[in-house]
Amino acid sequence: MGEIYIWADKQGQKRDYDHIRDILLEQDAAFMEYDKKKISYLREENGFGLLISALEADIRQGNLDVYVDGHIENLPELRKELQLSPSSSTEAVVRTAYERWEEEFPSRLKGDYAIVLRDKSKEQFICARAPFGVKAMYYYLDESACVFATSQQKVLALKLLPVKFNWEYVAEYFANHETSVVKETPYCNWRVVLPGESLIIRKNDARRIALWQPRVLKHTLGERETIERFRDLFVDSVKRKICDNVFPDYNFFLSGGLDSSSIACAFLHIPDFDPKRLHIYHDCHKEEIDEYEMLKRGIDDEAILAQKICERLGTPLHLRNGSQKNNLLKDFEPLQDFADPDINILYGHSKWTGEKIPNYPFITGFGGDQVAGRVVNIDRNHQINQSQYDMHMYEIYEECLKPEFVTRYSLRDRVNGKEGLGNYKTESQNIQWKTIFQNGQGVGRQQGYRFEIVSPFHDIDLVEYCVNLPDKYFNRKGVGKYILRKAFEKDLPPEIFIRKGKGTHVHTAYEGIKDNWGSIEKRYDHLKLAEYGIVDKEKFIGMMQRFRYGTEYHSLHVMKLLALELWLESKQSVFEGVMG
């Protein structure tokens, strides 16, 4: 198991594959020390495959090559069903599953993974990604090559493929104001494998086999049994993803919030788990906290809340002083997937100062808001209202976009033509599934090729259970995540159990722009958005000025415009002469 890089040259070109391997490894030099003796790679006359791994891998057998990045959690069950030995490798299980179930084999897998399977007898690749996208996966197709990569940036660094700007991506960027799941990337011929998607790729053609969606189930349990079932599923997810996994240790960041604290409480329900496997941290950066919101919730210090959780686990808490002020745009998807890891002006300092990132994973509460929370009491006109809201957000963009750009890429039609997700009875259920699915794409960020991320909330059984529950289990008397609170009511400190939330992020966005205003203002004379005919320069500057002085109250569109500007600037060496 390890990162995936597969290069299939269609025209039988000969390349210096040892040099390619060294360049790929160079991209990680600042993050992790690899033992080159444990790096496996294959070479053929008409193609190339590279697997970076710290583990032994059973990659090749007969006509089937199997590449796996991540972890498949139901290996014991699959080994038994497929009549394999208990020591069979992950690659052997995937290979046998394909031989048994053919194209349907991804539907039998649970876990956080990205898989590429090469069937040489049929001259095809099958590519599959886990339903919540913890592991990223990209693929490139043109007349000369077929490339699969866990990290797009590393392959671009090889400079062996033509790099052309994809205007369709920019059009989708403006047509979808939310964290959207789109197949397009900013680079022509590069596409994303969506969370839960499996594809067959032959020559120049990619065909979707399936896209996972949770089943519609009838809920029949009473309230106590419903909450107990939720707790059992959540604890089981933590057990499979962390306790039963191959890593001896884990990094765990406690924020003092409900989501990460509930993960910690789940460990209390697993008798054989050793808390010493957890290296627990809390990052103190008080300058980002909205003090008014904190005081209104009766909370003085999040570090104190994290300490209370550690006392329950019987483990020490390591406090780290830091600041994320420079991480101006760190949460604005989908552009972050395509930023270079060292662009500080875009996403802050991505390198750890003075230490290497350890070889064990990071436990995260990502997904708690979507899986354990739901917008309730949505009226029957919500779909119409949502469309009106989408158009309203787009019209804010359109205010400073060039009319020629809007017309050329039919942006209004793209906004109105967005497909809905879900097939549930209530709109609140459909919206919950939509937000889970969209935020799943955000998990597979470029940081994923530097270290492992474990997200217990992103679990097939847990998600399928939650989206089929009635609204009353998610919001009661104005208190959100009701079912998560009740599931661990006896384990959570009272201060966290009654905590309502951390406030909005608008204040942080405003402060970020204000603190970086000098850097932003210097770009006014050479705006890339204006140079490439995307925005009207004067209108863009006016919008930024209004936000600076607090009269432009929407933050999302301002931040996304700024993110695109800074990203285009950072890519000049890549896109020079090919922007059109």
C-alpha positions as CSV (number, residue, x, y, z in Angstrom):
1,M,0.0,0.0,0.0
2,G,1.3,3.5,-0.8
3,E,1.0,6.4,-3.2
4,I,0.0,5.5,-6.8
5,Y,1.8,6.7,-9.9
6,I,1.0,4.7,-13.0
7,W,2.3,5.8,-16.4
8,A,1.2,3.9,-19.5
9,D,2.9,5.1,-22.7
10,K,0.6,4.3,-25.6
11,Q,3.4,4.8,-28.2
12,G,6.1,2.8,-26.5
13,Q,8.3,5.8,-25.7
14,K,11.5,5.1,-23.7
15,R,12.0,7.3,-20.7
16,D,14.6,7.6,-17.9
17,Y,12.3,6.0,-15.3
18,D,14.9,6.1,-12.6
19,H,15.1,9.9,-13.0
20,I,11.3,10.1,-12.9
21,R,11.3,8.2,-9.6
22,D,13.9,10.5,-8.1
23,I,11.9,13.6,-9.1
24,L,8.8,12.3,-7.5
25,L,10.6,11.5,-4.3
26,E,12.2,15.0,-4.3
27,Q,8.7,16.4,-4.0
28,D,8.4,14.9,-0.5
29,A,11.9,15.7,0.7
30,A,10.6,18.5,3.0
31,F,7.9,16.3,4.5
32,M,9.0,12.7,5.0
33,E,12.1,10.5,4.9
34,Y,11.5,7.5,2.6
35,D,13.6,4.4,2.7
36,K,14.5,3.9,-0.9
37,K,15.2,0.3,-0.4
38,K,11.4,-0.2,0.3
39,I,10.2,1.6,-2.8
40,S,8.7,-0.7,-5.4
41,Y,8.4,0.2,-9.1
42,L,7.7,-1.7,-12.3
43,R,9.0,-1.0,-15.7
44,E,7.9,-2.4,-19.0
45,E,8.7,-1.8,-22.7
46,N,5.4,-0.1,-23.3
47,G,4.6,1.5,-19.9
48,F,5.6,2.4,-16.4
49,G,4.2,2.0,-13.0
50,L,5.5,3.4,-9.7
51,L,4.3,2.6,-6.2
52,I,5.9,4.5,-3.3
53,S,5.4,2.5,-0.2
54,A,6.9,1.6,3.2
55,L,5.2,-1.8,3.0
56,E,5.7,-4.9,1.1
57,A,3.3,-5.0,-1.9
58,D,1.9,-7.8,-4.0
59,I,1.5,-5.7,-7.1
60,R,1.7,-8.0,-10.0
61,Q,0.3,-11.4,-10.8
62,G,-0.5,-12.8,-14.2
63,N,-2.6,-10.4,-16.3
64,L,-3.6,-8.2,-13.3
65,D,-1.6,-5.4,-11.7
66,V,-3.1,-4.0,-8.6
67,Y,-2.2,-0.6,-6.9
68,V,-3.8,0.4,-3.6
69,D,-3.3,3.6,-1.6
70,G,-5.0,3.6,1.8
71,H,-6.8,0.9,3.8
72,I,-9.6,-1.5,3.2
73,E,-11.3,-2.2,6.5
74,N,-13.3,-5.3,5.8
75,L,-10.3,-7.4,4.7
76,P,-11.1,-10.2,7.2
77,E,-14.6,-10.6,5.9
78,L,-13.5,-10.5,2.3
79,R,-10.7,-13.0,2.8
80,K,-13.2,-15.4,4.3
81,E,-15.8,-14.9,1.6
82,L,-13.1,-15.2,-1.2
83,Q,-11.6,-18.3,0.6
84,L,-8.2,-16.6,0.9
85,S,-5.7,-17.1,3.7
86,P,-5.8,-14.7,6.7
87,S,-2.4,-13.4,5.7
88,S,-3.4,-12.5,2.1
89,S,-2.2,-9.0,1.1
90,T,-4.6,-6.2,0.3
91,E,-3.6,-6.4,-3.3
92,A,-4.4,-10.1,-3.4
93,V,-7.8,-9.5,-1.9
94,V,-8.6,-6.8,-4.5
95,R,-7.3,-9.0,-7.3
96,T,-9.5,-11.9,-6.3
97,A,-12.5,-9.7,-5.7
98,Y,-12.2,-8.5,-9.3
99,E,-11.9,-12.0,-10.6
100,R,-15.1,-13.0,-8.6
101,W,-17.2,-9.9,-9.1
102,E,-15.6,-8.2,-12.1
103,E,-16.6,-4.5,-12.5
104,E,-18.8,-4.6,-9.3
105,F,-15.9,-5.4,-6.9
106,P,-15.6,-1.8,-5.6
107,S,-19.1,-2.0,-4.1
108,R,-17.9,-4.8,-1.8
109,L,-15.1,-2.7,-0.3
110,K,-15.2,-0.5,2.9
111,G,-12.5,1.9,4.0
112,D,-10.4,4.9,2.8
113,Y,-8.7,4.0,-0.4
114,A,-7.9,4.8,-4.0
115,I,-7.4,1.8,-6.3
116,V,-6.1,1.3,-9.9
117,L,-6.4,-2.2,-11.4
118,R,-4.8,-3.0,-14.7
119,D,-6.3,-5.9,-16.7
120,K,-3.8,-6.5,-19.4
121,S,-5.9,-9.2,-21.1
122,K,-8.7,-6.7,-21.7
123,E,-6.3,-3.7,-22.2
124,Q,-8.2,-1.7,-19.6
125,F,-7.8,0.0,-16.3
126,I,-10.4,0.0,-13.5
127,C,-10.1,3.0,-11.1
128,A,-12.0,3.2,-7.9
129,R,-12.1,5.7,-5.0
130,A,-13.7,5.3,-1.6
131,P,-17.1,7.0,-1.1
132,F,-15.8,9.9,1.0
133,G,-12.7,10.7,-0.9
134,V,-10.2,10.6,1.9
135,K,-7.6,9.5,-0.7
136,A,-7.4,11.7,-3.8
137,M,-7.1,10.2,-7.3
138,Y,-6.5,11.9,-10.7
139,Y,-6.1,10.6,-14.2
140,Y,-4.7,12.0,-17.4
141,L,-5.7,10.9,-20.9
142,D,-4.4,12.0,-24.3
143,E,-3.2,10.4,-27.5
144,S,0.2,9.4,-26.1
145,A,-0.3,8.5,-22.4
146,C,-2.6,7.3,-19.7
147,V,-1.5,8.4,-16.2
148,F,-3.0,7.8,-12.8
149,A,-1.7,9.8,-9.8
150,T,-2.6,10.2,-6.1
151,S,-0.9,13.6,-6.4
152,Q,-1.3,15.7,-9.5
153,Q,1.3,18.2,-8.5
154,K,4.1,15.6,-8.4
155,V,3.4,14.4,-11.9
156,L,3.2,18.0,-13.2
157,A,6.7,18.5,-11.7
158,L,8.1,15.9,-14.1
159,K,7.4,18.3,-17.0
160,L,6.8,15.4,-19.3
161,L,3.2,16.1,-20.1
162,P,1.8,19.2,-21.9
163,V,0.2,21.7,-19.4
164,K,-2.7,23.6,-20.8
165,F,-5.2,25.8,-18.9
166,N,-8.7,24.4,-18.7
167,W,-11.3,27.2,-19.0
168,E,-14.1,24.8,-18.3
169,Y,-12.8,24.5,-14.8
170,V,-13.0,28.2,-14.3
171,A,-16.5,28.3,-15.6
172,E,-17.5,25.5,-13.1
173,Y,-15.7,27.4,-10.4
174,F,-18.0,30.4,-10.8
175,A,-21.2,28.3,-11.5
176,N,-20.8,26.4,-8.2
177,H,-20.5,28.7,-5.2
178,E,-20.4,25.8,-2.7
179,T,-17.7,23.2,-2.1
180,S,-18.5,21.4,-5.3
181,V,-17.8,17.9,-6.5
182,V,-16.6,18.4,-10.1
183,K,-14.6,16.2,-12.4
184,E,-12.8,19.0,-14.1
185,T,-9.4,20.2,-13.0
186,P,-7.6,23.4,-14.1
187,Y,-5.4,21.4,-16.4
188,C,-6.6,20.0,-19.8
189,N,-6.7,16.2,-20.1
190,W,-6.6,15.9,-16.3
191,R,-9.7,14.8,-14.5
192,V,-10.8,13.8,-10.9
193,V,-12.1,10.4,-9.9
194,L,-15.1,11.5,-7.7
195,P,-15.7,10.1,-4.2
196,G,-17.4,6.7,-4.5
197,E,-16.9,6.6,-8.3
198,S,-15.4,3.6,-10.2
199,L,-14.4,3.9,-13.9
200,I,-13.3,1.7,-16.8
201,I,-10.6,3.4,-18.9
202,R,-9.7,2.0,-22.3
203,K,-7.4,3.9,-24.7
204,N,-8.8,7.5,-24.8
205,D,-12.2,6.7,-23.2
206,A,-13.3,6.8,-19.6
207,R,-16.7,5.2,-18.7
208,R,-18.4,5.4,-15.3
209,I,-19.3,2.0,-13.8
210,A,-20.9,3.3,-10.6
211,L,-21.2,6.2,-8.2
212,W,-22.0,5.2,-4.6
213,Q,-25.2,6.5,-2.9
214,P,-26.6,5.4,0.4
215,R,-29.6,3.2,0.4
216,V,-33.1,4.4,1.3
217,L,-34.1,2.5,4.4
218,K,-37.1,2.5,6.7
219,H,-36.4,3.6,10.2
220,T,-38.3,1.6,12.9
221,L,-36.4,1.9,16.1
222,G,-37.5,3.8,19.2
223,E,-35.5,6.8,20.5
224,R,-33.3,5.0,23.0
225,E,-32.5,2.2,20.5
226,T,-31.8,4.8,17.8
227,I,-29.2,6.6,19.9
228,E,-27.6,3.3,21.0
229,R,-27.4,2.1,17.5
230,F,-25.8,5.4,16.4
231,R,-23.2,5.0,19.2
232,D,-22.5,1.4,18.3
233,L,-21.9,2.3,14.6
234,F,-19.7,5.3,15.5
235,V,-17.6,3.2,18.0
236,D,-17.3,0.4,15.4
237,S,-16.0,3.0,12.9
238,V,-13.4,4.2,15.3
239,K,-12.4,0.7,16.1
240,R,-12.0,-0.4,12.5
241,K,-10.2,2.8,11.3
242,I,-7.9,3.2,14.3
243,C,-7.8,0.4,16.8
244,D,-7.6,-2.5,14.4
245,N,-5.3,-0.7,11.9
246,V,-1.7,-1.4,11.1
247,F,-0.3,1.8,12.6
248,P,1.0,1.7,16.1
249,D,0.5,5.4,16.9
250,Y,-1.7,8.3,15.9
251,N,-1.7,12.0,16.0
252,F,-4.9,13.4,17.5
253,F,-5.8,17.1,17.6
254,L,-8.4,18.0,20.1
255,S,-10.1,21.3,19.4
256,G,-12.3,21.4,22.4
257,G,-15.3,20.9,20.1
258,L,-18.0,18.2,20.1
259,D,-16.8,16.3,17.1
260,S,-13.2,15.5,18.1
261,S,-14.3,15.1,21.7
262,S,-16.8,12.4,20.7
263,I,-14.1,10.5,18.8
264,A,-12.1,10.5,22.1
265,C,-15.1,9.3,24.0
266,A,-15.6,6.4,21.6
267,F,-12.2,5.1,22.7
268,L,-13.7,4.7,26.2
269,H,-16.1,2.1,24.7
270,I,-13.3,-0.1,23.3
271,P,-11.9,-2.2,26.2
272,D,-8.6,-3.3,24.6
273,F,-7.5,0.0,23.2
274,D,-4.3,1.5,24.7
275,P,-4.6,5.3,24.9
276,K,-0.8,5.5,24.8
277,R,-1.1,5.1,21.1
278,L,-2.5,8.6,20.9
279,H,-0.3,11.7,20.6
280,I,-2.8,14.4,21.6
281,Y,-2.3,18.0,20.7
282,H,-4.2,21.3,21.0
283,D,-3.1,24.3,18.9
284,C,-3.5,27.6,20.7
285,H,-4.1,30.5,18.3
286,K,-6.4,32.8,20.3
287,E,-6.1,35.6,17.8
288,E,-8.5,33.7,15.5
289,I,-11.2,33.2,18.1
290,D,-14.2,35.5,18.1
291,E,-14.1,36.4,21.8
292,Y,-17.7,37.6,21.8
293,E,-19.0,34.3,20.5
294,M,-16.9,32.4,23.0
295,L,-18.1,34.4,26.0
296,K,-21.7,34.1,24.8
297,R,-21.3,30.4,24.9
298,G,-19.8,30.5,28.4
299,I,-16.4,29.2,27.2
300,D,-13.2,30.8,28.3
301,D,-10.4,28.6,27.0
302,E,-10.7,25.7,24.5
303,A,-7.4,24.2,25.8
304,I,-9.2,23.6,29.2
305,L,-11.9,21.6,27.4
306,A,-9.3,19.6,25.5
307,Q,-7.5,18.9,28.9
308,K,-10.8,17.6,30.4
309,I,-11.0,15.0,27.6
310,C,-7.4,13.9,28.1
311,E,-8.1,13.4,31.8
312,R,-10.9,11.0,30.8
313,L,-8.5,9.1,28.5
314,G,-5.7,9.2,31.0
315,T,-3.2,10.7,28.5
316,P,-1.2,13.9,28.4
317,L,-2.2,16.9,26.3
318,H,0.5,18.7,24.4
319,L,-0.2,22.4,23.8
320,R,1.3,24.1,20.8
321,N,1.3,27.8,20.3
322,G,0.7,28.8,16.7
323,S,-1.2,31.1,14.4
324,Q,-3.1,30.5,11.2
325,K,-3.4,34.1,10.3
326,N,-1.4,33.5,7.1
327,N,-3.7,30.6,6.1
328,L,-5.9,33.2,4.5
329,L,-7.7,30.8,2.1
330,K,-7.0,27.4,3.6
331,D,-10.6,26.2,3.6
332,F,-11.8,27.6,0.2
333,E,-12.3,24.6,-2.0
334,P,-12.1,23.4,-4.7
335,L,-9.0,25.4,-5.7
336,Q,-6.8,24.1,-2.8
337,D,-6.6,20.7,-4.4
338,F,-4.5,22.2,-7.2
339,A,-2.2,24.5,-5.3
340,D,1.4,23.8,-4.8
341,P,2.1,22.6,-1.2
342,D,4.6,25.5,-0.6
343,I,2.5,28.5,-1.7
344,N,2.4,30.4,1.6
345,I,0.5,33.3,0.2
346,L,-2.4,31.1,-0.7
347,Y,-2.7,28.6,2.1
348,G,-0.2,29.6,4.8
349,H,2.8,27.6,5.9
350,S,2.2,24.0,5.0
351,K,5.6,22.8,6.2
352,W,6.2,21.8,9.8
353,T,9.0,23.9,11.2
354,G,11.9,22.0,12.8
355,E,10.4,18.5,12.5
356,K,9.5,15.9,10.0
357,I,5.9,14.7,9.7
358,P,5.7,11.4,11.5
359,N,4.9,8.2,9.7
360,Y,1.6,7.7,11.6
361,P,-1.8,9.1,10.7
362,F,-3.8,12.2,11.9
363,I,-7.2,11.5,13.4
364,T,-9.7,14.3,12.4
365,G,-13.3,15.1,13.2
366,F,-13.9,16.3,9.7
367,G,-17.4,15.4,8.5
368,G,-19.0,15.7,12.0
369,D,-21.0,18.8,11.0
370,Q,-22.5,17.0,7.9
371,V,-23.0,13.4,9.2
372,A,-24.2,14.3,12.8
373,G,-25.9,17.5,11.8
374,R,-28.8,18.5,9.5
375,V,-30.7,21.6,8.5
376,V,-34.3,20.8,9.6
377,N,-37.8,22.2,9.1
378,I,-37.3,22.9,5.4
379,D,-40.5,23.9,3.7
380,R,-41.7,22.6,0.4
381,N,-40.6,25.7,-1.4
382,H,-36.9,25.1,-0.4
383,Q,-35.9,23.8,-3.8
384,I,-37.1,27.0,-5.4
385,N,-35.5,29.1,-2.7
386,Q,-32.3,27.2,-3.1
387,S,-32.2,27.9,-6.8
388,Q,-32.9,31.6,-6.1
389,Y,-30.1,31.6,-3.6
390,D,-27.7,30.0,-6.1
391,M,-28.6,32.6,-8.7
392,H,-28.2,35.4,-6.1
393,M,-24.7,34.2,-5.2
394,Y,-23.8,33.9,-8.9
395,E,-25.1,37.5,-9.6
396,I,-22.6,38.8,-7.0
397,Y,-19.8,37.2,-9.0
398,E,-21.4,38.5,-12.2
399,E,-21.2,42.0,-10.9
400,C,-17.4,42.1,-11.6
401,L,-17.1,39.4,-14.3
402,K,-16.5,40.4,-17.9
403,P,-19.8,40.1,-19.9
404,E,-17.8,38.4,-22.7
405,F,-16.6,35.7,-20.3
406,V,-20.1,35.1,-18.9
407,T,-21.5,34.7,-22.4
408,R,-18.7,32.6,-23.8
409,Y,-19.0,30.0,-21.1
410,S,-22.8,30.2,-20.6
411,L,-22.4,30.7,-16.9
412,R,-26.0,31.4,-16.2
413,D,-27.0,28.1,-17.8
414,R,-24.5,26.3,-15.7
415,V,-25.9,27.8,-12.5
416,N,-29.5,26.8,-13.5
417,G,-28.5,23.4,-14.7
418,K,-26.9,22.0,-11.6
419,E,-28.1,18.5,-10.8
420,G,-29.6,17.6,-7.5
421,L,-28.4,14.8,-5.3
422,G,-30.4,12.2,-3.3
423,N,-33.7,10.4,-3.6
424,Y,-35.1,10.7,-0.1
425,K,-38.6,11.7,0.9
426,T,-37.7,14.9,2.7
427,E,-35.7,17.8,1.4
428,S,-33.7,17.9,4.6
429,Q,-32.4,14.4,4.0
430,N,-31.5,15.2,0.4
431,I,-29.6,18.3,1.6
432,Q,-27.8,16.3,4.3
433,W,-26.6,13.8,1.7
434,K,-25.6,16.5,-0.7
435,T,-23.4,18.3,2.0
436,I,-21.8,15.0,3.0
437,F,-21.0,14.1,-0.6
438,Q,-19.7,17.6,-1.4
439,N,-17.5,17.8,1.7
440,G,-16.1,14.4,1.0
441,Q,-14.3,15.8,-2.0
442,G,-12.6,18.3,0.4
443,V,-11.0,15.5,2.3
444,G,-8.9,14.3,-0.6
445,R,-6.6,17.4,-0.6
446,Q,-3.0,17.5,-1.6
447,Q,-2.0,17.1,2.0
448,G,-3.1,13.5,1.6
449,Y,0.0,12.5,-0.2
450,R,2.2,13.6,2.7
451,F,0.5,11.9,5.6
452,E,-2.5,9.6,6.4
453,I,-5.8,11.1,7.5
454,V,-8.3,9.1,9.4
455,S,-11.9,10.4,9.5
456,P,-14.3,8.2,11.7
457,F,-17.3,10.2,10.7
458,H,-16.9,9.2,7.1
459,D,-18.1,5.6,7.3
460,I,-20.5,3.9,4.9
461,D,-22.6,2.2,7.6
462,L,-22.7,5.4,9.8
463,V,-23.6,7.7,6.9
464,E,-26.3,5.3,5.6
465,Y,-27.8,5.1,9.0
466,C,-27.8,8.9,9.6
467,V,-29.4,10.0,6.3
468,N,-32.3,7.7,6.9
469,L,-33.1,9.1,10.4
470,P,-36.0,11.6,11.0
471,D,-35.1,15.3,11.6
472,K,-35.7,15.2,15.3
473,Y,-32.4,13.4,15.9
474,F,-30.3,16.2,14.6
475,N,-31.9,19.4,16.0
476,R,-34.0,19.6,19.1
477,K,-35.0,22.8,20.9
478,G,-32.3,24.7,18.9
479,V,-29.5,22.4,19.9
480,G,-27.7,20.8,16.9
481,K,-26.1,17.3,16.6
482,Y,-28.6,16.0,19.1
483,I,-27.9,12.4,18.4
484,L,-24.1,12.8,18.8
485,R,-24.5,14.6,22.1
486,K,-26.9,12.0,23.5
487,A,-24.8,9.1,22.3
488,F,-21.9,10.3,24.5
489,E,-23.8,12.2,27.2
490,K,-22.3,10.2,30.0
491,D,-18.7,10.5,28.7
492,L,-18.5,14.2,27.6
493,P,-17.6,16.9,30.0
494,P,-20.7,19.0,30.7
495,E,-19.1,22.1,29.2
496,I,-18.7,20.3,25.8
497,F,-22.0,18.5,26.0
498,I,-23.9,21.9,26.2
499,R,-21.6,23.8,23.8
500,K,-23.5,25.2,20.9
501,G,-20.7,25.8,18.5
502,K,-17.7,27.9,17.6
503,G,-19.4,30.8,15.9
504,T,-19.1,31.9,12.2
505,H,-16.0,32.3,10.1
506,V,-16.9,35.6,8.5
507,H,-15.0,37.5,11.2
508,T,-11.9,35.4,10.5
509,A,-12.2,35.9,6.7
510,Y,-12.5,39.7,7.2
511,E,-9.5,39.8,9.5
512,G,-7.5,37.7,7.1
513,I,-8.1,40.1,4.2
514,K,-7.5,43.1,6.5
515,D,-4.2,41.7,7.8
516,N,-3.0,40.9,4.3
517,W,-4.3,44.0,2.7
518,G,-0.8,45.4,1.7
519,S,-0.1,42.2,-0.2
520,I,-3.4,42.3,-2.0
521,E,-3.2,46.0,-2.9
522,K,0.2,45.5,-4.6
523,R,-1.5,43.3,-7.2
524,Y,-3.9,45.9,-8.4
525,D,-1.7,47.0,-11.3
526,H,-1.2,43.5,-12.7
527,L,-4.3,41.5,-11.9
528,K,-4.3,38.2,-13.6
529,L,-8.1,37.9,-13.5
530,A,-8.2,41.1,-15.6
531,E,-5.3,40.1,-17.9
532,Y,-7.1,36.9,-18.9
533,G,-10.4,38.6,-19.5
534,I,-12.2,37.1,-16.5
535,V,-13.1,40.2,-14.4
536,D,-13.5,44.0,-14.9
537,K,-10.5,45.4,-13.0
538,E,-12.2,48.5,-11.6
539,K,-15.3,46.5,-10.4
540,F,-13.1,43.9,-8.8
541,I,-11.1,46.5,-6.9
542,G,-14.3,48.2,-5.8
543,M,-15.6,44.9,-4.4
544,M,-12.4,44.3,-2.5
545,Q,-12.5,47.8,-1.1
546,R,-16.1,47.4,0.1
547,F,-15.2,44.2,1.9
548,R,-12.2,45.8,3.5
549,Y,-14.4,48.5,5.0
550,G,-17.2,46.2,6.0
551,T,-19.9,47.2,3.5
552,E,-19.6,44.0,1.4
553,Y,-21.0,41.5,3.9
554,H,-20.8,38.3,1.8
555,S,-17.4,36.7,2.2
556,L,-17.5,33.5,0.1
557,H,-17.4,35.1,-3.3
558,V,-14.7,37.6,-2.2
559,M,-12.5,34.9,-0.9
560,K,-13.0,32.7,-4.0
561,L,-12.2,35.6,-6.3
562,L,-9.0,36.3,-4.3
563,A,-8.1,32.6,-4.3
564,L,-8.3,32.4,-8.0
565,E,-6.3,35.6,-8.5
566,L,-3.5,34.4,-6.2
567,W,-3.5,30.9,-7.7
568,L,-3.2,32.2,-11.3
569,E,-0.3,34.4,-10.2
570,S,1.4,31.4,-8.6
571,K,1.1,29.4,-11.9
572,Q,2.8,31.8,-14.3
573,S,5.7,29.5,-14.9
574,V,3.3,26.6,-15.7
575,F,0.8,28.5,-17.8
576,E,3.0,30.9,-19.6
577,G,2.0,31.0,-23.2
578,V,-0.9,28.6,-22.9
579,M,-3.6,30.7,-21.3
580,G,-5.0,31.8,-24.6
